């Protein structure tokens, strides 16, 4: 792949070649490291689309990107959209016309995503998958079918999985099959947020085939107290690679927090939903705890 990058010499005169009609979505034509399109190696590497910002359905825009020469090697897609038919349209597009270079997919939505099976089967080389229910609505859509399709998907290269389990009808039984899988050899970072049943999750995790391989365990945006964390501490031999635990602030005693800090290199607190703000890197919305 060519090493040239647009930032090394491109100006607005190259707009027709680099972006064509896609330029209408770019506010700063000379910004190649942030915004709607992030460039690497002379092509669009990351697509970040927010339905509220574009004012247009995202599926046609995404289709246009993936068909454009600059979008042939898109590796990461991050979307925020809520209308259920539009979520379905995006997933149908990516299932029908898969992007062979896609390695990360993030979707923040209040909609019911439904069955992700066709999309996941079309992208077996995904390394990061994040499905986030959005805080800020009283309409918490069901995730049963979505979670079932993730639990049963073949994703041998998946390194990070993030689920935002906001729906109050979600049961631990819907998540348990995921924690019992022994065929996710690359999964290192597991983020299960906003869950009402952290006691059950931790109890299952200490016996899970995933335990020895996890480096990050994120249980943020939910209340987890001393008994659950102590169970983790009592089985720390099951987590030889665990380096970071992410929790919600204010529910642990000082003594248990101190023991947890002795078990892992980093204890991190997340106190608010980052999807209520602009998209940010982990370091910007996480507040680390230092000794």
C-alpha positions in Angstrom: 0.0 0.0 0.0 1.4 3.5 -0.8 3.0 5.3 2.0 1.8 8.8 0.8 -0.7 10.5 2.9 -2.9 13.5 1.9 -1.6 15.5 4.8 1.9 15.5 3.2 0.9 17.8 0.4 -2.8 17.8 -0.6 -4.7 21.1 -0.8 -8.2 22.0 -1.7 -7.3 21.7 -5.4 -7.2 17.9 -4.9 -10.7 17.8 -3.4 -12.4 16.4 -6.6 -9.9 13.5 -6.8 -9.7 12.7 -3.1 -13.3 13.1 -2.2 -15.6 14.0 -5.1 -19.1 14.4 -3.8 -18.0 13.2 -0.4 -16.4 16.6 0.2 -19.8 18.0 1.3 -19.4 16.0 4.5 -16.0 17.5 5.3 -15.8 20.8 7.0 -12.0 21.2 7.0 -10.6 19.8 3.8 -7.0 19.9 5.1 -7.8 18.0 8.3 -6.8 14.4 7.8 -6.5 13.1 11.3 -9.9 13.8 12.7 -13.5 14.4 11.7 -15.8 12.4 9.5 -13.0 10.8 7.5 -9.6 9.9 9.0 -6.9 9.2 6.4 -3.9 6.8 6.6 -1.6 5.6 3.8 -3.3 7.9 1.3 -6.9 6.5 1.7 -9.8 6.8 4.1 -9.0 4.6 7.1 -11.8 5.5 9.5 -15.4 6.7 8.8 -17.2 8.4 11.7 -20.8 9.4 10.9 -23.3 10.9 13.2 -26.9 11.0 11.9 -27.7 14.2 13.9 -24.7 16.0 12.3 -25.2 14.9 8.7 -29.0 15.5 8.6 -29.1 12.6 6.1 -29.6 8.9 6.3 -26.2 7.2 6.8 -26.6 4.2 4.5 -26.4 6.1 1.2 -23.4 8.1 2.6 -21.6 4.9 3.7 -22.4 3.3 0.3 -20.9 6.3 -1.4 -17.8 6.1 0.7 -17.2 2.4 0.1 -17.6 2.8 -3.6 -15.3 5.7 -3.9 -11.6 4.9 -4.7 -10.5 6.7 -1.5 -12.8 4.4 0.5 -11.8 1.1 -0.8 -9.7 0.2 2.2 -11.9 1.5 5.1 -10.8 -0.3 8.3 -13.0 1.2 10.9 -16.6 2.4 10.9 -18.2 4.3 13.8 -21.9 5.3 13.5 -24.4 7.1 15.7 -28.0 6.8 14.4 -31.3 6.1 15.9 -34.1 5.6 13.3 -34.6 1.9 13.3 -35.2 1.6 9.5 -31.9 3.4 8.9 -30.0 1.1 11.3 -31.4 -1.8 9.3 -30.4 -0.2 6.0 -26.8 0.3 7.2 -26.5 -3.3 8.4 -28.1 -4.6 5.2 -25.7 -2.6 3.1 -22.6 -3.9 4.9 -24.0 -7.5 4.8 -24.7 -7.2 1.1 -21.5 -5.4 0.1 -18.9 -6.2 2.7 -15.8 -4.2 3.1 -12.9 -6.8 3.1 -10.6 -4.4 5.0 -13.1 -3.7 7.8 -11.6 -4.5 11.2 -13.6 -2.4 13.6 -17.3 -1.5 13.8 -19.0 0.7 16.4 -22.7 1.4 16.5 -24.4 3.7 19.1 -28.2 3.7 18.8 -31.5 3.7 20.6 -32.9 1.4 18.0 -33.4 -2.4 18.0 -30.5 -3.6 15.9 -32.1 -7.0 15.3 -30.1 -9.9 13.9 -26.5 -9.0 13.3 -25.8 -12.5 11.8 -25.6 -11.5 8.1 -23.3 -8.5 8.9 -21.1 -10.6 11.1 -20.9 -13.5 8.6 -19.8 -11.0 6.0 -17.0 -9.7 8.2 -15.4 -12.7 9.9 -12.1 -10.8 10.4 -13.5 -8.1 12.7 -11.2 -7.3 15.6 -13.4 -4.9 17.4 -17.2 -4.8 17.8 -19.1 -2.3 19.9 -22.9 -2.2 20.1 -24.0 0.5 22.4 -27.5 1.3 23.6 -27.7 5.1 24.0 -28.5 6.7 27.4 -30.9 9.6 27.3 -34.1 7.9 26.1 -37.0 6.2 27.9 -37.4 3.9 24.9 -34.8 1.2 25.6 -35.0 -1.2 22.6 -34.6 -4.9 22.9 -31.2 -6.5 22.3 -32.3 -10.2 22.6 -31.9 -11.0 18.9 -28.8 -8.8 18.6 -27.0 -10.4 21.5 -28.0 -13.9 20.3 -26.5 -13.2 16.9 -23.2 -12.0 18.5 -23.1 -14.9 21.0 -23.3 -17.4 18.1 -21.1 -15.6 15.6 -17.8 -17.0 14.4 -15.3 -14.3 15.1 -11.9 -15.9 15.5 -10.0 -12.7 15.2 -12.1 -10.6 17.5 -9.9 -8.8 20.0 -12.4 -6.4 21.7 -16.1 -6.7 22.3 -18.2 -3.9 23.9 -21.9 -4.3 24.7 -24.1 -1.6 26.3 -26.9 -3.6 27.9 -29.3 -0.9 28.7 -32.6 -2.7 28.2 -34.1 -3.7 31.5 -35.7 -6.8 30.0 -32.2 -8.3 29.3 -31.5 -11.3 31.4 -28.2 -12.8 32.4 -29.3 -16.0 30.6 -29.0 -14.0 27.3 -25.4 -13.2 28.0 -24.2 -16.4 29.7 -23.5 -18.4 26.4 -21.0 -15.7 25.4 -19.1 -16.1 28.6 -19.0 -19.9 28.2 -17.4 -19.8 24.7 -14.1 -21.4 24.2 -13.7 -20.5 20.5 -12.8 -16.7 20.8 -9.0 -17.1 21.0 -8.2 -13.5 20.2 -10.6 -11.8 22.6 -8.6 -9.8 25.1 -10.8 -6.8 26.0 -14.3 -7.5 27.2 -16.6 -4.5 27.9 -20.0 -5.2 29.3 -21.5 -2.0 30.4 -24.8 -0.8 32.0 -25.6 -4.4 33.1 -28.0 -5.0 36.0 -26.4 -8.4 36.9 -22.7 -7.8 37.5 -22.7 -10.4 40.4 -23.7 -13.1 37.9 -21.3 -11.9 35.3 -18.3 -12.0 37.6 -19.4 -15.4 39.0 -19.5 -16.8 35.5 -16.3 -15.1 34.4 -14.2 -16.7 37.1 -15.1 -20.1 35.6 -15.1 -18.9 31.9 -12.7 -20.1 29.2 -12.2 -16.4 28.5 -10.7 -15.6 31.9 -7.1 -16.6 31.3 -6.9 -14.5 28.1 -8.5 -11.2 29.2 -6.3 -8.1 29.5 -9.2 -5.6 30.1 -12.4 -6.2 31.9 -14.8 -3.3 31.6 -17.9 -3.4 33.8 -18.5 0.4 33.8 -21.8 2.3 34.0 -23.2 -0.1 36.5 -23.1 -0.5 40.2 -20.6 -3.1 41.4 -19.8 -3.5 45.1 -17.3 -5.2 47.4 -18.8 -8.7 47.3 -18.5 -9.0 43.5 -15.0 -7.5 43.3 -13.9 -9.7 46.2 -15.0 -12.8 44.2 -12.7 -11.5 41.4 -9.9 -11.1 43.9 -10.4 -14.6 45.3 -10.0 -16.0 41.8 -7.2 -13.8 40.5 -5.1 -16.8 39.5 -7.7 -17.4 36.8 -6.8 -14.0 35.3 -3.0 -14.1 34.7 -3.1 -11.5 31.9 -5.6 -9.1 33.4 -4.1 -5.6 33.4 -7.0 -3.2 33.7 -10.5 -3.2 35.3 -13.0 -0.5 34.5 -15.7 0.2 37.1 -18.2 2.9 38.1 -17.0 5.2 40.9 -18.3 5.3 44.4 -19.4 1.7 45.1 -16.2 0.1 46.4 -14.7 0.4 49.9 -11.2 1.8 50.2 -9.8 -1.6 51.3 -11.3 -3.6 48.4 -10.2 -0.9 45.9 -6.7 -1.2 47.4 -6.7 -5.0 46.9 -7.9 -4.6 43.3 -5.1 -2.1 42.6 -2.7 -4.7 43.9 -4.2 -7.3 41.5 -4.1 -5.3 38.3 -1.8 -2.6 36.9 -4.7 -0.1 36.4 -8.1 0.5 37.9 -10.1 2.9 35.8 -13.5 4.6 36.6 -16.0 5.7 33.9 -18.7 7.9 35.4 -20.7 9.0 32.4 -21.7 7.7 29.0 -19.2 8.9 26.4 -21.8 8.6 23.7 -23.6 11.5 25.3 -20.7 13.6 24.2 -18.6 13.8 21.0 -16.7 10.7 20.2 -13.5 10.5 22.3 -10.6 8.3 22.8 -10.6 6.1 26.0 -8.0 8.3 27.6 -10.2 11.4 27.3 -13.2 10.1 29.1 -11.6 7.6 31.5 -10.2 8.9 34.8 -7.4 6.6 35.9 -6.7 5.9 39.6 -3.1 6.3 40.6 -1.4 5.0 43.7 
